[in-house]
Amino acid sequence: MLRRLRSGLVALLGASRASEGGASPAEVERFVALPLDRTVPVTAPPGLVADVVDLVVTLDVDDVSDRPDVIARLGEVAQETGWHLIVVVYEAEEAVGKVHVPPVVPPTLPLLEGRVARGWSTAVGWAIPHLQGTRAVLLDSTVVVSALHLRRLVDELGDGDEGPVVVQGVLRRVDGTVATAGALRLSPLVAPASLLEGHPAEDSERLGLVDVFAADAPVLAVRSSGLTAPPPTTDMRLAVAGLSREVARRAGPRARVVSVPCGRSLETRPPVRSLDAGAQDLLVAWRALSDVDGPRALARLGFEVAADVPVSRVPPGERTGIRVSRPLLRRSVGTAALVLEPTPRLRWSLKTAAWPGERGDDWGDTHFARDLARALTGLGQDVVVDRRLSHARPGSDDLDDVSLVLRGLDRTPLSPSALNVLWVISHPDLVSPGELGSFDLRFAASETWAGRVSDETGHVVEPLLQATDPGRFAPGPVDAELVSDVLFVGRTRGVFRPVVRDAVAAGLDVSVWGDGWSGLVPPGVVRGESLPNERLPAAYRSARVVLNDHWADMAREGFVSNRIFDALATGAPVVSDSVPGLSDSLGGLVRTYETPDDLRRIVLDIEREPEEARAERARSVAEHHSFDARARLLLDRVLVRFRTA
């Protein structure tokens, strides 16, 4: 069979290289994946240089052939680090006798060899004799990480004899939850679980740098002097774990293996889990070992292991499965005890409609959840934020005490084990009576809507307006680059938004930040297509007047825009379209208009406003409409519910 494959490849390469005279059988032989001879340990060469860092990039052969974007991204990261680069291609699955065409990669990723290694372990073994520095970073093509975060791993590793000998980066899944923060070993003869797997990223951020039983993800920095070929298994998690424990063993009894959050390092696909001979040998060798680091890390978060359940997993297309120990966790102190403490500490999950990653970073829902989380944390609460793809976390959502849905565009699944709280902050037309009735507590950012819906459905909805963070939105110096007469910040939403249309019709000197305005407003009106959120407070306080408008359903139902609270908190005068209850809710702090003539008159009238009016607006909003005030009310209502349950 292998002979036929070689013959076919000779013909294929001969046709493709006709101008070069074709490929010889000897040439093809170089591309046949051969096992590494493990009878002789492969160790780092002598004479390693302290100032040199090696970056060992391992490329899954399927990525090389099918994912040019992945290869290009890795090339960019390698260039940004400036480290000594070693690149090896491997076949993730067992492929005895499989023949590969020569890998083709860009010049930014020069291959160590033209052949394909059998498995990740073999690929790393090939790279080790070519190391030049005392520290090495191993990075696989299944991981998305920035050069900045790789440097953090090296910084944590240090360059002396003190400190850890292996530093793993915490990996996240595409949905934003943790894929692994290191190996967590609970049961003998069972593959280690991944610490915090399925948890929100906030749990790993709270841990920071933490000691672990072993590393288990192919994004790690290591002391090169202890490197040897990883265990010969196609189970990458176990191969990394075996490698890290061997490096630690060689370094001595006090050697440490740690994991550290390094931003949004993503695992683009889960690794192969296989109970091959190499995996079995490793588990047998670990039979008598115990893991004290994992339980200790969980205890720092207030969790303890209630039980560990070996789960048999059979990878697609595989005949053998591997048992992975899945820990069942519980809070160290139950909710019933927590609510009796003088300062009760509950675990809150804030669920938003924003997408995970950069796609949802600029959503208003994201900033709203972040500010509320900060306020709740300030009251002694544990808070995590779940975006759209992680509303249900089967591996960890049973640890939440409160599930608070910040209702926007999407309906969110109820938590079966937490107190379910709803806060409707936008798009009220999407909320049905059935959805309202399914929650334990209900709030809405409109006094008008809350009262009407409570009467119509019999489900009590308490008014709870949106809010601002006076720590960010506050009076302060003017930014010369952002000075404007009449300011509007927002996208077009596909229409010529009325407040901007009316401002232009009124002949006002309006400045717009947002995309989609080309062709709708006169030249010079658009200052930029985006304004970073961190510059928004300066833009508001640098404007003489800030304009605001609402979605049609929010205006009709009395949902006051969050932009109003933010702008007022800087002291800026705000002019808005008319919304039921707006004047009552904000005590006349916002002026409303009906026609372009009204708008022009109000803006001109604001010119005669005394300077101290700005300070008074900011003081009033900070006192009554901060996220701290909203968090205190939410906590009070939740505790009453727990204590009377």
C-alpha positions in Angstrom: 0.0 0.0 0.0 2.8 2.4 1.0 4.6 1.6 -2.3 1.5 2.5 -4.3 1.2 5.8 -2.4 4.8 6.6 -3.1 4.4 5.9 -6.7 1.3 8.1 -6.9 3.1 10.9 -5.2 6.1 10.6 -7.6 3.7 11.0 -10.5 1.9 13.9 -8.9 5.1 15.7 -8.0 6.7 14.9 -11.4 3.7 16.5 -13.2 3.7 19.6 -10.9 7.5 20.0 -11.3 7.9 19.3 -14.9 9.9 22.5 -15.4 12.3 21.2 -12.8 12.6 17.8 -14.2 10.2 16.1 -11.8 10.7 14.6 -8.3 12.8 11.5 -7.6 11.7 8.6 -5.4 14.5 9.7 -3.0 12.9 13.2 -2.8 9.5 11.7 -2.0 11.0 9.5 0.7 11.9 12.7 2.7 8.1 13.5 2.9 7.0 10.2 4.4 6.1 10.7 8.0 8.4 8.6 10.1 8.3 8.0 13.9 11.0 9.7 16.0 13.5 7.2 17.4 12.8 7.6 21.1 15.4 5.1 22.3 17.8 8.1 22.6 16.5 11.0 24.7 16.4 14.2 22.7 17.7 17.1 24.9 18.5 20.7 24.3 22.1 21.4 23.0 24.8 22.8 25.2 25.8 26.5 25.1 22.3 28.0 25.2 22.3 31.8 25.3 20.5 33.6 28.1 19.3 36.6 26.0 17.8 34.4 23.3 14.2 33.1 23.3 13.2 30.4 20.8 9.7 30.3 19.4 8.8 26.8 18.4 5.8 27.0 16.1 4.1 23.6 15.4 1.8 23.5 12.4 -1.0 21.0 12.0 -0.7 19.8 8.4 -4.4 20.4 7.9 -3.9 24.1 8.8 -1.1 24.3 6.3 -3.2 23.0 3.5 -6.7 24.4 4.4 -6.2 27.5 6.6 -4.0 30.1 4.9 -5.3 32.7 7.3 -4.0 30.7 10.3 -0.6 30.4 8.7 -0.4 34.1 7.9 -1.5 35.1 11.4 1.2 32.9 13.0 3.8 34.4 10.6 2.8 37.9 11.8 3.0 36.9 15.5 6.5 35.3 14.9 7.8 38.5 13.3 6.4 40.7 16.1 8.2 38.7 18.8 11.5 38.9 17.0 12.6 35.6 18.6 14.6 32.8 17.1 12.0 30.9 15.1 11.8 27.1 14.6 8.8 25.8 12.6 7.7 22.1 12.3 4.7 20.5 10.6 3.0 17.5 12.1 0.0 15.2 11.5 -2.3 15.2 14.5 -3.7 11.8 14.0 -1.9 8.4 14.0 -1.0 8.0 10.3 1.4 5.1 9.9 2.9 5.2 6.4 0.9 8.2 5.4 2.5 10.3 2.6 2.3 14.1 2.5 3.2 16.5 -0.2 5.8 19.0 0.9 4.2 21.6 3.1 4.0 25.1 1.6 4.2 28.0 4.0 5.1 31.7 3.6 8.7 32.9 4.1 7.8 34.3 7.5 7.5 30.7 8.7 10.7 29.0 7.5 10.4 25.2 7.9 12.9 23.3 9.9 12.3 20.3 7.6 10.2 19.6 4.6 8.7 16.4 6.0 5.7 15.9 8.3 6.1 14.7 11.8 3.9 11.9 13.3 2.1 13.8 16.0 2.8 17.0 18.0 5.2 15.1 20.3 7.5 14.2 17.4 7.4 17.7 16.0 8.6 19.2 19.3 11.3 16.5 19.5 12.6 17.5 16.1 12.8 21.1 17.2 14.7 20.6 20.5 18.3 20.1 19.0 17.9 23.4 17.2 17.2 25.6 20.2 19.6 28.5 20.8 18.3 30.2 24.0 17.7 29.3 27.6 14.0 29.9 27.2 11.6 28.6 24.6 8.0 29.2 23.8 5.9 26.4 22.3 3.0 27.6 20.2 0.6 25.5 18.1 -1.5 26.5 15.1 -4.7 25.5 17.0 -4.1 28.5 19.3 -4.8 32.2 18.6 -2.6 34.5 20.7 -0.8 37.8 20.3 2.9 38.5 20.5 2.2 40.7 23.5 0.7 37.8 25.5 3.5 35.5 24.5 5.9 38.0 25.9 4.0 37.9 29.2 4.6 34.2 29.5 8.3 34.7 29.0 8.3 37.6 31.6 6.6 35.3 34.1 9.2 32.6 33.4 12.0 34.9 34.2 15.6 34.5 33.2 17.2 33.3 36.5 17.1 30.2 38.6 14.1 31.4 40.7 10.5 31.3 39.6 8.5 28.7 37.6 10.1 26.4 35.0 6.9 26.2 32.9 4.3 28.9 32.3 1.1 28.0 30.4 -1.2 30.6 29.0 -4.9 30.2 29.9 -6.9 29.3 26.8 -10.4 30.4 26.1 -13.0 28.8 23.8 -14.6 30.8 21.0 -17.6 31.4 23.2 -15.4 33.3 25.7 -15.4 30.6 28.4 -12.2 29.0 29.7 -10.9 26.0 27.7 -8.1 25.2 30.2 -6.1 26.9 32.9 -3.8 23.9 33.3 -4.2 20.2 34.2 -6.4 19.3 37.2 -5.8 15.7 38.3 -8.3 14.0 40.6 -8.4 10.3 39.7 -5.7 7.7 39.1 -5.6 6.1 35.7 -7.9 8.8 34.4 -6.8 11.7 32.2 -6.6 15.0 34.0 -9.4 17.5 33.6 -8.7 21.0 32.5 -8.8 23.5 35.4 -11.8 25.9 35.1 -13.0 24.3 31.9 -16.3 25.9 30.9 -16.0 28.7 33.5 -16.3 32.4 32.6 -13.0 34.1 31.9 -13.4 36.2 35.1 -12.6 33.1 37.2 -9.2 32.7 35.6 -8.5 36.5 35.8 -9.2 36.4 39.5 -6.8 33.6 40.0 -4.0 35.3 38.1 -0.8 33.3 38.1 -1.5 30.0 39.8 0.4 26.7 40.4 -1.0 23.7 38.6 -0.4 19.9 38.5 0.8 20.3 34.9 0.4 22.4 31.8 -2.0 21.0 29.2 -2.2 23.5 26.4 0.3 24.1 23.5 1.0 27.7 24.4 3.7 27.7 27.0 7.1 29.1 28.0 9.7 26.6 29.3 13.3 26.5 30.6 15.1 25.0 27.6 17.7 23.1 29.7 15.0 20.6 30.9 13.3 20.0 27.6 13.1 16.6 26.1 10.7 15.0 23.6 7.1 14.9 24.9 5.5 11.5 25.7 4.7 9.7 22.4 0.9 10.1 22.4 -1.4 11.8 20.0 -3.4 13.1 22.9 -2.0 16.7 22.9 -3.3 17.6 26.3 -1.5 14.6 27.9 1.6 15.2 25.7 1.9 18.8 27.0 1.2 17.6 30.6 3.9 14.9 30.4 6.4 17.4 28.9 5.8 20.0 31.6 6.1 17.5 34.5 9.3 16.1 33.0 10.8 19.7 32.8 9.8 20.2 36.4 11.3 16.9 37.5 14.6 17.7 35.9 14.6 21.1 37.6 14.3 19.7 41.1 11.7 19.1 43.8 10.8 22.8 44.3 10.2 23.4 40.6 6.8 25.1 39.7 4.5 24.8 36.8 2.1 27.7 36.6 -0.7 29.0 34.4 -1.4 32.7 33.8 -4.2 34.5 31.9 -2.9 36.1 28.8 -5.7 38.0 27.2 -8.0 36.3 24.7 -5.8 33.4 23.8 -8.3 31.2 21.9 -8.4 27.4 21.3 -9.8 27.3 17.8 -10.6 23.6 18.1 -10.4 21.0 20.9 -7.4 18.7 20.8 -7.7 15.0 19.9 -8.3 12.8 23.0 -6.9 9.3 22.5 -6.1 6.4 24.8 -3.2 5.2 22.8 -0.2 3.3 24.2 1.7 6.5 25.1 -1.3 7.9 27.0 -1.8 4.7 28.9 1.9 4.5 29.9 1.7 8.1 31.2 -1.4 7.5 33.3 0.2 4.4 34.8 3.3 6.3 35.6 1.2 9.0 37.4 -0.8 6.4 39.3 0.6 7.4 42.7 0.8 11.2 42.1 -1.6 13.6 43.9 -2.6 17.1 42.9 -2.7 19.6 45.7 -2.4 22.7 43.5 -5.7 22.3 41.6 -8.0 22.1 44.7 -6.0 24.9 46.3 -6.6 27.1 43.3 -10.4 26.3 43.3 -10.5 27.1 47.0 -9.2 30.6 46.3 -12.3 31.1 44.2 -14.6 29.8 46.9 -15.1 26.4 45.2 -14.4 22.8 46.4 -14.5 19.5 44.6 -17.7 17.6 45.6 -16.8 14.6 43.4 -15.0 13.7 40.3 -16.7 11.7 37.6 -14.7 9.8 35.0 -16.3 10.6 31.6 -15.6 8.3 28.7 -15.1 10.3 25.5 -14.8 8.7 22.1 -13.3 11.1 19.6 -15.1 11.1 16.2 -13.7 8.5 13.9 -11.7 6.8 16.8 -12.3 3.3 18.1 -10.9 4.0 21.5 -12.0 6.6 24.0 -10.2 8.2 26.9 -11.7 8.7 30.4 -11.4 12.3 31.5 -12.0 13.2 35.1 -14.7 15.9 35.2 -14.9 17.6 38.6 -18.2 18.5 40.2 -17.7 21.7 42.1 -19.8 23.4 44.8 -19.5 26.7 46.6 -17.3 26.4 49.7 -20.1 28.1 51.6 -23.7 27.6 50.4 -26.0 30.4 49.5 -28.2 29.8 52.6 -25.2 30.6 54.8 -24.0 33.5 52.6 -27.2 35.5 52.9 -27.0 35.4 56.7 -23.5 37.0 56.8 -23.3 40.7 57.6 -21.8 41.3 54.1 -23.3 38.5 52.0 -21.1 37.4 49.1 -23.1 35.9 46.2 -22.0 34.9 42.7 -23.7 36.8 40.0 -23.8 36.0 36.3 -24.6 39.1 34.1 -25.9 37.9 30.7 -25.8 40.2 27.7 -26.7 40.0 24.0 -23.2 41.1 22.9 -21.0 38.8 20.9 -17.9 37.4 22.5 -14.5 38.8 21.5 -13.7 42.0 19.6 -17.0 41.7 17.7 -19.0 42.6 20.8 -16.4 44.8 22.6 -18.0 48.1 21.4 -21.6 47.1 22.1 -23.4 49.3 24.6 -24.5 46.2 26.4 -20.8 45.2 27.0 -20.0 48.6 28.6 -23.3 48.5 30.6 -22.4 45.0 32.0 -18.9 45.9 32.8 -19.9 49.0 34.8 -22.6 47.1 36.7 -20.1 44.3 37.4 -17.7 46.8 38.8 -20.4 48.3 41.1 -21.6 44.9 42.3 -18.0 43.8 43.0 -17.6 47.0 45.0 -20.4 45.7 47.2 -18.5 42.5 47.9 -20.1 40.3 45.2 -18.5 37.9 42.8 -19.5 38.8 39.3 -19.0 37.2 35.9 -20.2 38.4 32.5 -21.7 35.9 30.0 -22.0 37.1 26.4 -24.3 35.7 23.7 -22.6 32.3 23.2 -22.0 31.5 26.9 -25.5 32.1 28.3 -25.6 28.5 29.2 -22.4 27.1 30.8 -23.2 23.4 31.6 -19.8 23.0 33.3 -20.1 25.8 35.7 -23.4 27.7 35.7 -24.7 25.6 38.6 -22.2 27.6 40.8 -24.0 30.9 40.1 -26.4 32.2 42.9 -27.9 34.9 40.7 -28.5 35.0 36.9 -29.2 38.6 35.9 -30.3 39.0 32.3 -29.7 42.4 30.8 -32.4 42.0 28.3 -31.6 43.4 24.9 -32.0 41.8 21.5 -32.0 38.1 22.6 -34.0 36.0 24.9 -31.7 34.2 27.4 -32.1 30.7 28.8 -33.1 30.5 32.5 -30.7 29.1 35.0 -32.0 26.0 36.6 -30.1 26.5 39.9 -29.8 30.3 40.4 -32.3 33.1 41.2 -33.4 34.4 37.8 -33.5 38.2 37.5 -34.6 40.2 34.5 -33.7 43.8 33.8 -35.2 45.0 30.5 -32.9 47.8 29.3 -33.9 47.9 25.6 -36.2 46.5 22.9 -39.3 46.1 25.2 -41.4 44.9 22.2 -39.5 41.7 22.2 -40.4 40.7 25.8 -43.5 38.5 26.0 -45.7 38.0 29.1 -44.6 34.4 29.2 -40.9 35.5 29.4 -41.7 38.0 32.2 -43.5 35.3 34.2 -40.6 32.9 34.1 -38.3 35.2 36.2 -38.2 35.5 39.9 -37.5 39.2 39.9 -38.2 41.7 37.1 -37.0 45.3 36.5 -37.3 47.6 33.5 -35.5 50.8 32.5 -38.9 52.6 32.1 -41.4 53.8 34.7 -44.1 53.9 32.1 -43.6 50.4 30.7 -43.0 48.8 34.1 -46.3 50.2 35.4 -48.4 49.3 32.3 -47.0 45.8 31.9 -47.4 45.0 35.7 -51.1 45.9 35.4 -51.6 44.0 32.1 -49.8 40.7 33.0 -50.0 40.5 36.8 -46.2 40.1 36.9 -44.7 42.8 39.1 -42.0 44.8 37.2 -40.1 47.3 39.2 -38.8 50.5 37.5 -35.0 50.6 37.4 -33.6 53.2 35.0 -30.3 52.9 33.2 -27.3 54.4 34.8 -23.8 55.8 34.4 -20.3 55.4 36.0 -19.4 58.8 37.5 -15.8 57.4 37.9 -15.5 57.7 34.1 -18.2 60.2 33.1 -17.5 63.2 35.2 -16.7 66.9 34.8 -13.1 67.6 33.8 -10.8 69.3 31.3 -11.8 70.0 27.7 -10.1 67.9 25.0 -9.0 70.3 22.2 -9.3 67.6 19.6 -12.9 66.9 20.5 -14.3 70.4 21.0 -17.7 70.7 19.3 -20.7 73.0 19.4 -23.5 70.5 19.0 -22.4 66.8 19.3 -24.0 63.6 18.3 -22.4 60.2 18.7 -24.0 57.2 17.0 -24.5 55.2 13.9 -27.2 55.9 11.3 -29.0 52.5 11.9 -29.7 52.6 8.2 -31.8 55.8 8.4 -31.3 59.6 8.6 -31.8 59.8 12.3 -34.3 62.5 13.2 -32.3 64.4 15.7 -29.3 64.9 13.3 -31.7 65.7 10.4 -33.4 68.3 12.5 -30.1 69.8 13.7 -28.9 70.2 10.1 -32.3 71.7 9.2 -32.0 74.1 12.1 -28.7 75.3 10.8 -26.8 74.3 13.8 -23.0 73.7 13.9 -23.3 69.9 14.4 -20.5 67.4 14.7 -21.2 63.7 14.2 -19.1 60.6 15.3 -20.3 57.3 13.8 -20.4 55.3 10.6 -23.0 55.3 7.7 -23.4 59.1 7.5 -21.7 59.6 4.2 -24.1 61.3 1.8 -26.7 62.1 4.5 -25.1 65.1 6.1 -23.2 68.1 4.6 -19.4 67.9 4.2 -17.5 68.5 7.3 -20.2 67.3 9.7 -18.8 63.8 10.2 -15.7 64.0 12.5 -15.0 60.3 12.4 -16.6 56.9 11.9 -15.8 55.7 15.4 -15.0 57.2 18.8 -13.3 54.9 21.2 -15.4 54.4 24.4 -12.5 55.7 26.6 -12.6 59.1 24.8 -16.4 59.4 25.1 -16.4 61.2 28.5 -14.0 63.9 27.1 -16.1 64.3 24.0 -19.2 64.9 26.0 -17.6 67.5 28.4 -15.9 69.2 25.4 -19.3 69.8 23.7 -21.5 72.8 24.3 -24.6 70.6 23.7 -25.1 66.9 23.3 -27.9 65.5 21.2 -29.7 62.2 21.8 -32.5 60.2 20.3 -34.2 56.8 20.9 -35.2 53.7 19.1 -38.9 54.0 18.2 -40.1 51.3 20.6 -37.9 52.8 23.4 -39.2 56.3 22.9 -42.8 55.0 22.8 -42.4 53.0 26.0 -40.4 55.5 28.0 -37.0 53.8 28.0 -34.4 56.5 28.6 -31.2 56.1 26.6 -28.0 55.3 28.5 -26.3 58.1 26.5 -28.3 60.7 28.4 -27.0 59.5 31.8 -23.4 59.4 30.6 -23.5 62.9 29.0 -25.3 64.5 32.0 -22.7 63.0 34.4 -20.0 65.1 32.6 -22.1 68.2 33.1 -23.0 68.5 29.4 -26.5 69.9 28.5 -28.5 67.3 26.7 -31.3 67.8 24.1 -33.4 64.8 23.2 -36.5 63.7 21.4 -39.5 63.4 23.6 -39.9 60.2 25.7 -42.8 59.6 28.2 -41.7 60.1 31.8 -38.3 61.6 30.8 -38.9 64.9 32.6 -40.2 63.1 35.7 -37.4 60.6 35.8 -34.6 63.2 35.5 -36.2 66.2 37.2 -35.9 68.4 34.1 -32.2 67.8 33.6 -32.9 67.0 29.9 -34.5 69.3 27.5 -36.8 67.9 24.8 -37.8 69.3 21.4 -40.5 68.7 18.8 -39.4 70.7 15.7 -36.2 72.0 14.1 -37.2 75.5 15.3 -37.6 74.2 18.8 -34.2 72.6 18.7 -32.6 75.8 17.4 -34.2 77.9 20.1 -33.2 75.5 22.9 -29.6 75.4 21.8 -29.4 79.2 21.6 -31.0 79.3 25.1 -28.4 77.0 26.5 -25.7 79.6 25.5 -27.1 81.8 28.3 -26.9 79.0 30.9 -24.7 79.8 33.9 -21.5 77.7 34.2 -22.5 76.3 37.6 -25.4 74.5 35.9 -23.0 71.9 34.5 -21.6 71.1 37.9 -25.1 70.7 39.4 -26.2 68.3 36.6 -23.2 66.2 37.1 -23.6 66.1 40.9 -27.3 65.2 40.7 -26.8 62.3 38.2 -23.8 60.9 40.2 -25.9 60.9 43.3 -29.1 59.4 42.0 -28.3 57.5 38.7 -24.9 55.8 39.2 -24.4 52.1 38.7 -23.4 51.9 42.4 -27.0 53.1 43.3 -28.5 50.5 40.9 -26.3 47.7 42.3 -27.3 48.5 45.9 -31.0 48.2 44.9 -30.5 45.0 43.0 -28.5 43.4 45.9 -31.2 44.5 48.4 -34.0 42.9 46.4 -32.1 39.7 45.8 -31.3 39.3 49.5 -34.9 39.9 50.5 -35.9 37.1 48.0 -33.3 34.7 49.3 -34.1 35.4 53.0 -37.9 34.9 52.5 -37.6 31.9 50.2 
